[in-house]
Amino acid sequence: MWKKSRTAATLLLLFIGVAVAMAQEDYDPESPPEPNLSYTLALECTPEGVAYTYGEGDYALGDEVAVGTYSDDEHYLFKHWTRDGEVVSDEQEFTYVMPDNSVTLVAVYEENPDNPPAHTFTLELMTSPDGVAYTYGGGEYGLDEGVVVGTYTENEHYLFQYWMRDGEVVSDLQEFTFVMPDVDVTLVAVYEEDPDNPDTGGYDPDNPDEPYATLTLTLECSPEGVATTYGEGSYSEGEEVLVGTYPNDDHYLFRYWMLNDEVVSEEQEFTFVMGSDFVTLVAVYEENPDNPVPPEHFHYLYLQTDNDEAGMVEGPGGKLIEAGTFVGITAHANEGYLFLGWCYDNGELLSGESSLEFEMPDDDVTLIAMFEQLYNPDNPEEPYADQENVDNNFDVNQDGDTDVADVMAIVLHLLGTDTEIFSEEKADVNQDGDITIADAVALTAFLVGDTEFGNTTTMALRTKGTDRLTLLPEENCFCLAVEHAGTYTALQMDVTLPGDAELQGVTIADGHHGRHQVMYRKIGDNTWRVVVFSFSNSLFGNNEQLVNIATTAQAISIANIHLAKTNGTDHAFDNVETTTTSVTCVDGEEQEAPHYYDLSGRRVNSPERGIYIRNGKKVIFK
């Protein structure tokens, strides 16, 4: 028995030894097995930069990973995911099982056929020799777009020869129209020294003390982008230069100027004497401890009233709030006043609700509570007093009373922010089949005691406008003008802008009655509804100009135009638009009396070489 046991034990030990030896033969001491082997999952998108991805990281074999993508760019649509050119999923989010190697997945997007991106290409302009002349016309342009390109020099020692692209002459005209291809382009304006007037005082960088030598003064700020500097340029040795800086906001404070890591001045503005070499001065700033830079995506919300006597606002005004957070704000009207609506500081209507949850944007924002005086609390019998239960035929907001709140309900309906209960039937006060600003005027006329309107709902007063409407280009804006403007009391219109142009604000033209209110709200991709009204039915002033429309657009159009008389008559007008499509070449000096505007809409008194707008048309000064 003992011999059998010993034999079995011997065999077991022998088996274990062989197993260990076999294991030792497979073991590489320079590359031991990793206990928790992981592989990298990388995510990309194409075209690059049009979308975001999530799920990338390091994972073990067999791990299930939630992989996804999304885009804020409405010009592109998701198509599918690929790996090494092979489609692995057509779902924006899917579960990917990790293999035993590192992987790159690509989220493929394609252009939205209903909203394709505007492809632009860079046109860069240079001169040769460098610095002897100026150029104009460079920038970003679309395929086949015609660009006016030009060059000129103030250096009498050089003469223009031709324009070159990639070593080939493209034009021998100083100014010509270049048709943009589907690639970035560099054009070089080539100049040659005038043999009849050579430059005898040319600058030699190895000998900067020779006559006419100039040296470059460059100004920078640290941290980059927090401040503005002035004074940089080209100067002669020994020349005194006024150098200065100021912060772009109140989050940074100036400390000193530095040159080659040494402090040269602690004054924001000082006189710098040019030496014999090129110079870079750095304006050093530090963060303001009393007003530090807000965390990323945190911004200030400011709440105001248009009249401190009219009411008050409630909410987290003046505080830093994270973008995307919803905050409660409320406006309270004092006795004798009516809350009109919340507007942005450019006049655009946010909402007609006095209490709302506001979603914080990714920027500082100012909201203004707008109020209108109804009556004097010390003398409530004067006009604009709240009239309760006068005639429920006009109870537009269905609250049991006919009062100024019903006028406001019509205005808010036109701007697309209906009150909780709104009666379209009762809102058509003048019974012409349409709800326009004329109905608000008709109801106001009744409330202030207009005997012509009386106590009836049988008015059918819509007529075709006979006066002439025009859009006039003014400084940084367009102005809507109408003959006999003094006969009207309210206005409604839809303003449409081209492309990516911005509407910067709408205001009453100078000279009109102070009781008029302006409210507007975006109702389409590039269209805003504008309403101008008065609770007292006061007329526009005698000035023919009614409304200023501030915009970055070079041309606008207005439609759905209604001008109302004090008795509620609705005058509908044809659409009005401007056009700047034609181009006229103008030689020489400024023409007698006309007004010129640059392409940003700014008035220019003395046009120089370039493109301007005159009488609604583009003109080119050579």
Beta strands, then each sheet from edge to edge (+ up, - down):
strand 1: 39-46
strand 2: 52-54
strand 3: 57-59
strand 4: 64-70
strand 5: 76-83
strand 6: 86-89
strand 7: 93-97
strand 8: 103-111
strand 9: 120-128
strand 10: 134-136
strand 11: 139-142
strand 12: 146-152
strand 13: 158-165
strand 14: 168-171
strand 15: 175-179
strand 16: 185-193
strand 17: 215-222
strand 18: 227-230
strand 19: 233-235
strand 20: 240-247
strand 21: 252-259
strand 22: 262-265
strand 23: 269-273
strand 24: 279-287
strand 25: 298-305
strand 26: 311-314
strand 27: 319-322
strand 28: 326-333
strand 29: 337-344
strand 30: 349-351
strand 31: 355-359
strand 32: 365-373
strand 33: 463-464
strand 34: 469-474
strand 35: 477-482
strand 36: 490-496
strand 37: 503-508
strand 38: 517-522
strand 39: 527-533
strand 40: 545-551
strand 41: 557-564
strand 42: 570-573
strand 43: 576-577
strand 44: 583-586
strand 45: 596-597
strand 46: 603-604
strand 47: 610-614
strand 48: 617-621
sheet 1: 3+ 1- 8- 5+ 6-
sheet 2: 2+ 4- 7+
sheet 3: 11+ 9- 16- 13+ 14-
sheet 4: 10+ 12- 15+
sheet 5: 19+ 17- 24- 21+ 22-
sheet 6: 18+ 20- 23+
sheet 7: 27+ 25- 32- 29+ 30-
sheet 8: 26+ 28- 31+
sheet 9: 33+ 42+ 41- 36+ 39- 38+
sheet 10: 33+ 42+ 41- 43+
sheet 11: 34+ 35- 40+ 37-
sheet 12: 44+ 48+ 47-
sheet 13: 45+ 46-
end
